[in-house]
Amino acid sequence: MTEAVIINNQELAILCDIVGGWGVKSVENLDADKRRALDRLIANGFVESADKISLKRYQHTAKTELLFAQLCVGISGG
């Protein structure tokens, strides 16, 4: 059985930012709330490190694409 994961507004906003290219920006300046939200997204498999060495860049996963499809949110290829 699939476990339901609840995404709050802040997490959804971060996912949209990452899909929109925010992942190339440094995450060092995130406030504590945004950092916790990002950590929850990583723990739930929606976001992963794009650079395994520095852990400063993030990318969305296929799980994010599925979530956006379920929410009827389009993801353009850039």
N, CA, C and O atoms as CSV, one atom per row, in Angstrom:
chain,resi,resn,atom,element,x,y,z
A,1,MET,N,N,0.832,-1.165,0.000
A,1,MET,CA,C,0.000,0.000,0.000
A,1,MET,C,C,0.891,1.248,0.000
A,1,MET,O,O,1.931,1.278,0.659
A,2,THR,N,N,0.483,2.247,-0.726
A,2,THR,CA,C,1.233,3.488,-0.821
A,2,THR,C,C,0.889,4.400,0.345
A,2,THR,O,O,-0.278,4.609,0.678
A,3,GLU,N,N,1.934,4.932,0.952
A,3,GLU,CA,C,1.735,5.855,2.070
A,3,GLU,C,C,1.457,7.261,1.542
A,3,GLU,O,O,2.169,7.751,0.666
A,4,ALA,N,N,0.442,7.893,2.064
A,4,ALA,CA,C,0.112,9.251,1.651
A,4,ALA,C,C,1.075,10.231,2.312
A,4,ALA,O,O,1.346,10.143,3.509
A,5,VAL,N,N,1.578,11.151,1.525
A,5,VAL,CA,C,2.466,12.196,2.024
A,5,VAL,C,C,1.770,13.525,1.800
A,5,VAL,O,O,1.317,13.820,0.695
A,6,ILE,N,N,1.689,14.312,2.838
A,6,ILE,CA,C,1.068,15.624,2.748
A,6,ILE,C,C,2.147,16.662,2.477
A,6,ILE,O,O,3.137,16.754,3.202
A,7,ILE,N,N,1.940,17.435,1.428
A,7,ILE,CA,C,2.867,18.503,1.063
A,7,ILE,C,C,2.220,19.826,1.471
A,7,ILE,O,O,1.103,20.132,1.054
A,8,ASN,N,N,2.924,20.601,2.280
A,8,ASN,CA,C,2.359,21.894,2.671
A,8,ASN,C,C,2.707,22.962,1.622
A,8,ASN,O,O,3.465,22.697,0.689
A,9,ASN,N,N,2.159,24.139,1.779
A,9,ASN,CA,C,2.352,25.210,0.796
A,9,ASN,C,C,3.819,25.583,0.620
A,9,ASN,O,O,4.269,25.820,-0.501
A,10,GLN,N,N,4.562,25.635,1.710
A,10,GLN,CA,C,5.972,26.002,1.616
A,10,GLN,C,C,6.761,24.937,0.843
A,10,GLN,O,O,7.615,25.264,0.019
A,11,GLU,N,N,6.469,23.678,1.115
A,11,GLU,CA,C,7.152,22.604,0.395
A,11,GLU,C,C,6.799,22.632,-1.090
A,11,GLU,O,O,7.665,22.430,-1.942
A,12,LEU,N,N,5.533,22.881,-1.398
A,12,LEU,CA,C,5.121,22.971,-2.795
A,12,LEU,C,C,5.816,24.145,-3.491
A,12,LEU,O,O,6.228,24.026,-4.645
A,13,ALA,N,N,5.944,25.259,-2.802
A,13,ALA,CA,C,6.641,26.418,-3.369
A,13,ALA,C,C,8.107,26.090,-3.640
A,13,ALA,O,O,8.650,26.483,-4.672
A,14,ILE,N,N,8.742,25.379,-2.729
A,14,ILE,CA,C,10.142,24.988,-2.925
A,14,ILE,C,C,10.257,24.029,-4.101
A,14,ILE,O,O,11.182,24.152,-4.904
A,15,LEU,N,N,9.331,23.071,-4.219
A,15,LEU,CA,C,9.349,22.166,-5.366
A,15,LEU,C,C,9.222,22.945,-6.670
A,15,LEU,O,O,9.944,22.674,-7.630
A,16,CYS,N,N,8.314,23.904,-6.708
A,16,CYS,CA,C,8.143,24.721,-7.914
A,16,CYS,C,C,9.419,25.492,-8.222
A,16,CYS,O,O,9.813,25.601,-9.383
A,17,ASP,N,N,10.062,26.026,-7.199
A,17,ASP,CA,C,11.321,26.747,-7.401
A,17,ASP,C,C,12.400,25.832,-7.958
A,17,ASP,O,O,13.133,26.216,-8.869
A,18,ILE,N,N,12.499,24.637,-7.423
A,18,ILE,CA,C,13.524,23.692,-7.881
A,18,ILE,C,C,13.256,23.287,-9.322
A,18,ILE,O,O,14.176,23.260,-10.140
A,19,VAL,N,N,12.014,22.975,-9.638
A,19,VAL,CA,C,11.662,22.607,-11.004
A,19,VAL,C,C,11.925,23.774,-11.948
A,19,VAL,O,O,12.317,23.577,-13.098
A,20,GLY,N,N,11.707,24.988,-11.456
A,20,GLY,CA,C,11.924,26.180,-12.268
A,20,GLY,C,C,13.376,26.612,-12.384
A,20,GLY,O,O,13.659,27.629,-13.016
A,21,GLY,N,N,14.298,25.873,-11.796
A,21,GLY,CA,C,15.710,26.190,-11.939
A,21,GLY,C,C,16.384,26.699,-10.689
A,21,GLY,O,O,17.578,26.998,-10.710
A,22,TRP,N,N,15.636,26.804,-9.585
A,22,TRP,CA,C,16.217,27.294,-8.336
A,22,TRP,C,C,17.320,26.392,-7.821
A,22,TRP,O,O,18.185,26.839,-7.067
A,23,GLY,N,N,17.301,25.119,-8.220
A,23,GLY,CA,C,18.270,24.158,-7.717
A,23,GLY,C,C,19.703,24.505,-8.018
A,23,GLY,O,O,20.615,24.023,-7.346
A,24,VAL,N,N,19.919,25.344,-9.027
A,24,VAL,CA,C,21.293,25.726,-9.341
A,24,VAL,C,C,21.815,26.789,-8.382
A,24,VAL,O,O,23.014,27.063,-8.341
A,25,LYS,N,N,20.918,27.377,-7.621
A,25,LYS,CA,C,21.334,28.381,-6.649
A,25,LYS,C,C,21.805,27.702,-5.365
A,25,LYS,O,O,21.412,26.574,-5.070
A,26,SER,N,N,22.626,28.378,-4.627
A,26,SER,CA,C,23.110,27.863,-3.354
A,26,SER,C,C,21.989,27.855,-2.333
A,26,SER,O,O,21.161,28.766,-2.303
A,27,VAL,N,N,21.963,26.834,-1.504
A,27,VAL,CA,C,20.946,26.744,-0.453
A,27,VAL,C,C,21.500,27.182,0.895
A,27,VAL,O,O,20.842,27.022,1.923
A,28,GLU,N,N,22.693,27.728,0.893
A,28,GLU,CA,C,23.314,28.135,2.153
A,28,GLU,C,C,22.545,29.252,2.852
A,28,GLU,O,O,22.628,29.373,4.074
A,29,ASN,N,N,21.803,30.067,2.115
A,29,ASN,CA,C,21.119,31.214,2.691
A,29,ASN,C,C,19.670,30.946,3.047
A,29,ASN,O,O,18.930,31.890,3.326
A,30,LEU,N,N,19.234,29.687,3.047
A,30,LEU,CA,C,17.860,29.371,3.426
A,30,LEU,C,C,17.656,29.625,4.914
A,30,LEU,O,O,18.532,29.338,5.730
A,31,ASP,N,N,16.491,30.165,5.255
A,31,ASP,CA,C,16.194,30.300,6.670
A,31,ASP,C,C,15.851,28.912,7.235
A,31,ASP,O,O,15.701,27.952,6.478
A,32,ALA,N,N,15.731,28.815,8.532
A,32,ALA,CA,C,15.542,27.521,9.198
A,32,ALA,C,C,14.268,26.815,8.745
A,32,ALA,O,O,14.274,25.596,8.570
A,33,ASP,N,N,13.180,27.551,8.551
A,33,ASP,CA,C,11.923,26.940,8.116
A,33,ASP,C,C,12.041,26.345,6.720
A,33,ASP,O,O,11.586,25.227,6.476
A,34,LYS,N,N,12.651,27.091,5.805
A,34,LYS,CA,C,12.817,26.585,4.439
A,34,LYS,C,C,13.771,25.406,4.401
A,34,LYS,O,O,13.582,24.472,3.622
A,35,ARG,N,N,14.792,25.448,5.236
A,35,ARG,CA,C,15.744,24.328,5.294
A,35,ARG,C,C,15.042,23.063,5.781
A,35,ARG,O,O,15.271,21.981,5.240
A,36,ARG,N,N,14.188,23.190,6.800
A,36,ARG,CA,C,13.424,22.039,7.296
A,36,ARG,C,C,12.477,21.517,6.219
A,36,ARG,O,O,12.317,20.307,6.058
A,37,ALA,N,N,11.851,22.433,5.485
A,37,ALA,CA,C,10.953,22.021,4.402
A,37,ALA,C,C,11.726,21.271,3.324
A,37,ALA,O,O,11.261,20.243,2.832
A,38,LEU,N,N,12.897,21.772,2.956
A,38,LEU,CA,C,13.734,21.096,1.971
A,38,LEU,C,C,14.152,19.721,2.494
A,38,LEU,O,O,14.126,18.742,1.748
A,39,ASP,N,N,14.529,19.641,3.747
A,39,ASP,CA,C,14.921,18.358,4.335
A,39,ASP,C,C,13.769,17.352,4.302
A,39,ASP,O,O,13.992,16.166,4.056
A,40,ARG,N,N,12.523,17.821,4.550
A,40,ARG,CA,C,11.357,16.929,4.465
A,40,ARG,C,C,11.139,16.439,3.038
A,40,ARG,O,O,10.805,15.274,2.821
A,41,LEU,N,N,11.328,17.327,2.069
A,41,LEU,CA,C,11.185,16.932,0.666
A,41,LEU,C,C,12.226,15.888,0.277
A,41,LEU,O,O,11.927,14.947,-0.459
A,42,ILE,N,N,13.432,16.057,0.766
A,42,ILE,CA,C,14.492,15.083,0.500
A,42,ILE,C,C,14.141,13.750,1.157
A,42,ILE,O,O,14.245,12.697,0.528
A,43,ALA,N,N,13.727,13.797,2.416
A,43,ALA,CA,C,13.387,12.572,3.154
A,43,ALA,C,C,12.232,11.819,2.510
A,43,ALA,O,O,12.181,10.590,2.570
A,44,ASN,N,N,11.297,12.555,1.889
A,44,ASN,CA,C,10.140,11.922,1.256
A,44,ASN,C,C,10.377,11.575,-0.210
A,44,ASN,O,O,9.469,11.082,-0.880
A,45,GLY,N,N,11.587,11.826,-0.720
A,45,GLY,CA,C,11.944,11.404,-2.064
A,45,GLY,C,C,11.509,12.323,-3.189
A,45,GLY,O,O,11.515,11.912,-4.350
A,46,PHE,N,N,11.131,13.560,-2.879
A,46,PHE,CA,C,10.714,14.499,-3.912
A,46,PHE,C,C,11.883,15.281,-4.493
A,46,PHE,O,O,11.802,15.794,-5.609
A,47,VAL,N,N,12.969,15.371,-3.735
A,47,VAL,CA,C,14.148,16.148,-4.125
A,47,VAL,C,C,15.382,15.318,-3.815
A,47,VAL,O,O,15.424,14.568,-2.840
A,48,GLU,N,N,16.385,15.475,-4.671
A,48,GLU,CA,C,17.661,14.803,-4.425
A,48,GLU,C,C,18.791,15.746,-4.793
A,48,GLU,O,O,18.596,16.728,-5.509
A,49,SER,N,N,19.945,15.440,-4.303
A,49,SER,CA,C,21.108,16.253,-4.610
A,49,SER,C,C,21.455,16.104,-6.083
A,49,SER,O,O,21.485,14.993,-6.612
A,50,ALA,N,N,21.717,17.219,-6.738
A,50,ALA,CA,C,22.148,17.180,-8.136
A,50,ALA,C,C,23.655,17.021,-8.225
A,50,ALA,O,O,24.191,16.672,-9.276
A,51,ASP,N,N,24.327,17.275,-7.128
A,51,ASP,CA,C,25.781,17.207,-7.064
A,51,ASP,C,C,26.145,16.472,-5.784
A,51,ASP,O,O,26.115,17.058,-4.701
A,52,LYS,N,N,26.484,15.214,-5.896
A,52,LYS,CA,C,26.723,14.373,-4.716
A,52,LYS,C,C,27.910,14.845,-3.885
A,52,LYS,O,O,28.060,14.436,-2.734
A,53,ILE,N,N,28.742,15.689,-4.448
A,53,ILE,CA,C,29.932,16.133,-3.720
A,53,ILE,C,C,29.631,17.322,-2.801
A,53,ILE,O,O,29.972,17.287,-1.619
A,54,SER,N,N,28.994,18.374,-3.333
A,54,SER,CA,C,28.844,19.593,-2.537
A,54,SER,C,C,27.518,19.686,-1.791
A,54,SER,O,O,27.434,20.403,-0.794
A,55,LEU,N,N,26.482,18.984,-2.243
A,55,LEU,CA,C,25.146,19.035,-1.635
A,55,LEU,C,C,24.593,20.451,-1.563
A,55,LEU,O,O,23.876,20.791,-0.622
A,56,LYS,N,N,24.917,21.270,-2.540
A,56,LYS,CA,C,24.399,22.640,-2.590
A,56,LYS,C,C,23.411,22.821,-3.730
A,56,LYS,O,O,22.725,23.841,-3.795
A,57,ARG,N,N,23.329,21.862,-4.616
A,57,ARG,CA,C,22.405,21.936,-5.741
A,57,ARG,C,C,21.435,20.769,-5.648
A,57,ARG,O,O,21.814,19.646,-5.312
A,58,TYR,N,N,20.187,21.056,-5.950
A,58,TYR,CA,C,19.152,20.031,-5.840
A,58,TYR,C,C,18.342,19.941,-7.118
A,58,TYR,O,O,18.250,20.899,-7.885
A,59,GLN,N,N,17.762,18.781,-7.332
A,59,GLN,CA,C,16.890,18.567,-8.476
A,59,GLN,C,C,15.672,17.780,-8.032
A,59,GLN,O,O,15.707,17.065,-7.031
A,60,HIS,N,N,14.597,17.922,-8.788
A,60,HIS,CA,C,13.394,17.170,-8.458
A,60,HIS,C,C,13.534,15.735,-8.962
A,60,HIS,O,O,14.374,15.442,-9.812
A,61,THR,N,N,12.720,14.871,-8.437
A,61,THR,CA,C,12.744,13.468,-8.820
A,61,THR,C,C,11.489,13.120,-9.617
A,61,THR,O,O,10.606,13.955,-9.810
A,62,ALA,N,N,11.430,11.886,-10.069
A,62,ALA,CA,C,10.241,11.406,-10.776
A,62,ALA,C,C,9.014,11.475,-9.870
A,62,ALA,O,O,7.894,11.648,-10.351
A,63,LYS,N,N,9.220,11.342,-8.580
A,63,LYS,CA,C,8.113,11.434,-7.628
A,63,LYS,C,C,7.488,12.831,-7.664
A,63,LYS,O,O,6.273,12.969,-7.521
A,64,THR,N,N,8.304,13.857,-7.853
A,64,THR,CA,C,7.789,15.219,-7.988
A,64,THR,C,C,6.974,15.349,-9.265
A,64,THR,O,O,5.907,15.964,-9.264
A,65,GLU,N,N,7.469,14.773,-10.352
A,65,GLU,CA,C,6.742,14.835,-11.613
A,65,GLU,C,C,5.381,14.165,-11.483
A,65,GLU,O,O,4.386,14.664,-12.007
A,66,LEU,N,N,5.339,13.034,-10.784
A,66,LEU,CA,C,4.068,12.344,-10.557
A,66,LEU,C,C,3.130,13.204,-9.712
A,66,LEU,O,O,1.941,13.304,-10.017
A,67,LEU,N,N,3.650,13.824,-8.656
A,67,LEU,CA,C,2.839,14.700,-7.822
A,67,LEU,C,C,2.270,15.849,-8.638
A,67,LEU,O,O,1.081,16.151,-8.541
A,68,PHE,N,N,3.116,16.498,-9.449
A,68,PHE,CA,C,2.651,17.618,-10.264
A,68,PHE,C,C,1.609,17.156,-11.278
A,68,PHE,O,O,0.650,17.880,-11.548
A,69,ALA,N,N,1.781,15.973,-11.836
A,69,ALA,CA,C,0.785,15.439,-12.775
A,69,ALA,C,C,-0.548,15.228,-12.063
A,69,ALA,O,O,-1.605,15.515,-12.626
A,70,GLN,N,N,-0.504,14.734,-10.843
A,70,GLN,CA,C,-1.727,14.521,-10.076
A,70,GLN,C,C,-2.394,15.846,-9.715
A,70,GLN,O,O,-3.617,15.918,-9.596
A,71,LEU,N,N,-1.590,16.888,-9.543
A,71,LEU,CA,C,-2.114,18.219,-9.231
A,71,LEU,C,C,-2.436,19.026,-10.491
A,71,LEU,O,O,-2.881,20.171,-10.409
A,72,CYS,N,N,-2.207,18.414,-11.656
A,72,CYS,CA,C,-2.425,19.082,-12.954
A,72,CYS,C,C,-1.547,20.308,-13.114
A,72,CYS,O,O,-1.979,21.329,-13.650
A,73,VAL,N,N,-0.308,20.202,-12.647
A,73,VAL,CA,C,0.677,21.274,-12.793
A,73,VAL,C,C,1.626,20.852,-13.887
A,73,VAL,O,O,2.208,19.770,-13.816
A,74,GLY,N,N,1.793,21.675,-14.890
A,74,GLY,CA,C,2.688,21.342,-15.990
A,74,GLY,C,C,4.139,21.578,-15.645
A,74,GLY,O,O,4.470,22.521,-14.926
A,75,ILE,N,N,5.006,20.721,-16.158
A,75,ILE,CA,C,6.441,20.882,-15.988
A,75,ILE,C,C,7.023,20.988,-17.389
A,75,ILE,O,O,6.953,20.037,-18.168
A,76,SER,N,N,7.593,22.133,-17.709
A,76,SER,CA,C,8.203,22.281,-19.021
A,76,SER,C,C,9.658,21.825,-18.941
A,76,SER,O,O,10.278,21.866,-17.878
A,77,GLY,N,N,10.164,21.412,-20.029
A,77,GLY,CA,C,11.544,20.945,-20.081
A,77,GLY,C,C,12.553,22.061,-20.067
A,77,GLY,O,O,13.752,21.801,-20.166
A,78,GLY,N,N,12.123,23.268,-19.949
A,78,GLY,CA,C,13.054,24.395,-19.869
A,78,GLY,C,C,13.058,25.101,-21.125
A,78,GLY,O,O,13.777,26.090,-21.275
